[in-house]
Amino acid sequence: MKIDLVGPSYPFRGGISHYSTLLFKNLKKTHTVKFYSFKRQYPRILYPGKTDKDSSRIPLRDPEVESCLDSMNPFTWIHVARKIIRDKPDLTIFPWWVAFWGPQFLTIIWILKLFSKTKILFICHNILEHEKNRIKYVLSKCVLSRGDYFIVHSEEEKKRLIGITKKTLVKVNFHPTYETFNSGIIPRDKAKEKLQIGGENILLFFGFVRKYKGLTYLIQAMPGILNRIDARLVIAGEFWEDKSLYLKMINTLDLDAKVTIVDRYIPNEEMPYFFYASDLVVLPYTSVTGSGLVQLAFGFHKPVVVSRIGSLSEVVCDKKTGFLVSPENPDEIAKAVVEFFRESDRDAMVEWIKKESKKFSWEHLVGAIEAFWEEKGR
């Protein structure tokens, strides 16, 4: 099959960039694939972080990616559409996660529908954004209604997509595991020394800090955890909202000596140190469809504590690969953390994670994409 892929890749950072690059690498093992990426992803004023560029010394990249799409230059949208028309792909794949991409993707797809026979597949990381409004809803509906096939990461998102677009050619495929960042086992003592953290029981909150990530509830759970076990919370990721509110909460709860904050984007080569230093990854989302961070934790064979929402209850086996808790519930978070350290068989949980990870392979995602084409020919 001939496939064209449009989406972010290096030098841009973040989960969607990593996802798209790994998808490209795996698709081209068995198919003819071209990848058209961005040379400018966001205007600086609209990006909440310090930069959208990846500072990793060992970036996840592919030399065959062509960076030619500028989100603010419509001529490049037309240029990419013309390239795809000349390629004559059977399938063109777009990721979808924020309405900002609506004008670009609508333009490209409108041209493709007029001048090519390619089918459009959306891989939907979010049908609707966490920070919703009416304009974003209308734009998302308008774009997604142009798709022929869809892959989503949870049953909940499948129902939402069908409700919004009335499209039915939708497959649920869980987010693949990010084992590629696990470059080799680092001794726990060495990892802790590198990060300059002490303590026996280490909790890790990893990734951009945004309201829907639920960090507030994990901080509120810490006194209940510390009343029963000794533990340290490591918060590793760039703050995309007011950091002072979290610092005030930590100080008010007298947690300063038990919380380590690394307020910056964690480059690829440093990721293993954070995961090998930790015992348990805690991601208490208040709103989510799927999570690349859960699969990142699984890539390092680390159990997780996650909220019972979105696809998380579908990908995390309670008491086996992690713990499911009610959202916005510090007491349940504390109970799960204490149970992990006091009662769980950690080696057994690691084995369960390794076993379950087979369901989250990139080959499985490629197979789901191929299945659309095979079913079309019947």
N, C-alpha and C positions, 0 to 999 in steps of 0.2 A: 504494500500500500504506500502511496505517496502522501506525505503529511507535511503541512506547514504549521508552525507553532508561533504564536504571537504572545509576548509577555516579558516580564523583567528577568534579567540575568545580571551577572557581574558586569560592571563594577557596583551594581546596586545591592544593598544588603537586605536581610530580612527573610522571613519564612517563605513568602511567595516566590522570591527570586531563587532561593535554594530549591524549592519544589519544582519550579519550571525547568531549571537546569538539570536536575536529576531525571526528570521526566524525559527531557531531550536525550540525555545520555542513554537511557534505557530503551526509548523508542527506536533509536537509530541502530540498535543491535540487530533488528529484524526488519526494519522499514527504511525507506528513503525519506529523510526528514530535513527540513530547513527551519531555522529558528531566527525570527526577526524580533530583536529586542530594542530597548530604549537607549538613546544617547542623552536624553533628559527625561526624567520620570515625573518629577513634581517641580513647580515653581517654588523657590525657597520659602516664600511667605506662607505657603500652605502646608509645609512639612513641620510637624511638631517637634521632631528631634533635632539634634545638633547638625546632622548631615544624613543624607540617604545613601552615601557612598560607603562601601565595605572597606574597612581599614585592615582586614586580615592579611598577614604575611603569607598565609597559605589559603588563598581564596578558592571557593568552589566556582570553577569556570570551565568553559569549553571553547577551544580556539575556533570552532566552526560557527559560533554565534555571530550574527551580523547586527551590529548596533546602528539602527537607522531611523528609529521612531522617536519623534520629539512630541511630548504631550501638548505643547503649546504652539506647535507649528502645523497647521492643517495640510500644508503641502507635503509634509512627510507622511501623513496618513494616506494621502492619495498615492504617494510613491510606494508605500508598502503594499497597498491594494494592487497596484499594477504589477509589482514583483510576484505576488501570489497568483494573479491571473496568468502571468507568463509561466509560472511553475506548473500549473494545471494539477494541483493536488486533489486527491480524492476527498481529503478531510482537512479542515483548518481548525485548529484548537485555540481557544481563548480562555485564560483564567478570568474569574469574576470574583471580586471581593469588595470593591468600593465604587460608588456611583461616579466618582471623578473620571473614570475611564469611559463613561457613557458616550460623550461626543466623538471621541476617537474611534471606539469600537463600532458605533453606529455608522459612522462614515465609511469605514473599511468594509463592513459587512454589507451595507447598501450597495457599494460598488461591486462587491463580489457576487451578490445576488443578481445583479444586472448583466455582468459580463463573464461569469464563470459558472461551472456546474458543481463546484466544491460544496460539500456539506459542512455545516458549522457545528462544532462541539464546544460547549461551555463546561469547564471544570469549575464548579461553584464552591469556593471556599466559604463565602457568605452569600446567601441570596440577598439579604438586606444587611446594612451596616449595623454595628452596635449602637451608634449614635444616629438614629433614624429621624427623618422628617418627610413631609409630603413630597417635596421636590425629589428627594433621593428615591422614594418609593416609585414615583411615576417614571423616573429615568431608568431605574433598574428593571421595571416591568417592560418598558419600551425596548431596552437592549435584549433582555433575555427572551422576549417573544420572537426574536429573529433567529433563535437557535433551532437546530434540527435534533440534536442529541445533547444529553446532559449527564454529567457525573456529579453527584453530591456526596458528602461525607457522613450523612446520618439520615435515618428514616424521617426524622422531624423536618429536615430540610427538603426532603423529597415531597412531603405533603405541602410544605409552604410553597415550593416552586410550582407544583401542579395547581395549587389554589390561585396563584398569581397569574400564571401564563396559560393554563389549561393544556400544557404540553405533557405528553405521557411517556415519551421515550427517555426515561430517566433510570439510571442505575445508581445504586448505593455502593460506593467503594470506600472503605475506611482509609484514612490518611496513612500513607506508607511510613515505615520506620526510618529514622535518620541514622542508620548505622554508619554512614560514611564518615561522620565526625568522630567516631570512636577509633582513633588511630592506633590504639594499643593500650594495654593495661598500665596505669600509673599507680605505684604503691600509695596507699591512702596517706601514710605519714609524709611522703614526699609531696603529695598534692596539698595537704594542709600547711606544710611548711612554705610552699610556694605562695599560698594565699595568705599566709601569716594569720591563721586562725587556730584556736585551741578548742578543747572540749571533746568529749567522746561521742556525743549524739548530735549530728549535724543535719539541720533541715535546710533545704534549698528552695528558694523562690527565684525562678529564672525567667528572664525576658523583659520586654518593655513594661514599664509600670503605667497602667491605665486603669481607670475606675472599674471597668467590668472584670478585671483580673482578680478582684476580691482581696487584695493584699491587706486591706483594712481589717478583714475578719481573721486573717492569720495572725496579725499583730495582736488583736484582741484575745486570741486563743492562747498566746504565749504565757500569761500568768497561770492559767490552768494547767498548762504543760509543765511549767517550772515548779509548780507545787508538788509534782509527783516524780519528775525525772530531771536530771541536768541536761540541758540542751542549748544549742546555739542556732539562731536563724541567720542564714546568709541570703541577703537580697541582692541579686546580681542582674543588673539591667538598667537601661537609661530611663529616667523618670520623664514621662510625657505629660505630667500634671504637677501641681504644686507639691514639691517635696517637703516643704515646711510643715504641712499638715500631718504627714507621716512622722516626721521627726518630733513634732509636739506630742503625738500619741505615744510614741516610744518613750519619751521622757516622762510623760504623765504616768505611764504604767511602770516606771522604774525599770526599763528594759535596756538601757544604754549599754550595759556591760554584757548583754546577751544577744545583741543584734549587730551584725556586720553588714554595712551597705557599700556596694560597689556600683556607683552611679555612672555607668557608661556602657556603651555597646561592647559586648564580649566577643572579640574576634575568634575565628575558628580554631586557631592554635591554642587558645586559652580555655575553650569549652571543656576539654577533658579534665582539667584540674578541678573545676567546680563540681563536676559530677562524680569524679572519683574521690573527692574529699567528703562528699555528702553521703548520708545513709538513706534519706527519704526526700523525695521531691514533692512539694506541696503547691497545688495550683487551684485555689478555691474560687474559680470563676463564678460570677453572678449571671453572666450571659455568654453563651458560646454555642457554636454548631459542631465544630471539630477542633482538634488541637494538635498542631505540629509539635508543641512542647511536650505533650504526653509521649508522643512517638520519639522525640529526642531523648527523653528520659529512658524509654524502653530500649533505645539504641545503645545506652550505657548499662542496660540491665538493672535499672534503678526502679524500685517500687514507687508508687505515687499515691497521694491523697488528692482526690478531685471531687468537685461538686457533681451531684446526680442530675445533670442537665445535658441537653444536646446529645451528641454521639458518645459522650464520656462513659455513660452507663452501658454502652454497647461495646466499647473497646477495653474497659477496665473490668476485670473479674474481681468482684468484691472478696477481700480476704485472701486472694490468690496472687494477683498481679498488683494489687493496691487496695485502697479503701475508698468507698463512695460515701459522701456525706451530704446532708441537706445544704443548699446554698444559703449564704449569709448566716451561718450558724457556728460561731466560735466554739461553743461547747462540744459539738460533734467533731469539729476539727481536732480539738484537744484530746478527746477520747480516742480518736483514730490514731493519732500520733503516739500516745502513751501505749495503746494496745500493740502497735508495731514494735516498739522498743522493748516492751515487757513480755509479750506473749508470742509474737510471730516467729516462725521458722524462716529466717532470712534466706538461707540457701534454697529452701523449697520455693520461695517466691521468685528467686532468680531463675530457677528452672522453669517455672510457669511462664515467666516473661519470655524466655527463649523459645518455649513451645508456642506460645500465642503469637509471637512475632512473625511466624510463618504466614499468618493470615494477612499481614500488613506489608507484604513484599511489593516492590516496584513491578515485578513480573505480573503480580495480580492486577495492578492498575492497568498495565499495558494490555493484559488479557481482556479487561472490561472494555477498553477502547476498541480492540479488535472485534469483540462480540457485536458491536453495533453494525460494523461493516459486514460481518458474516450473516447477521440476521437480515440485513437489507437485501442480500442476494437470494434469499429464500422465497 
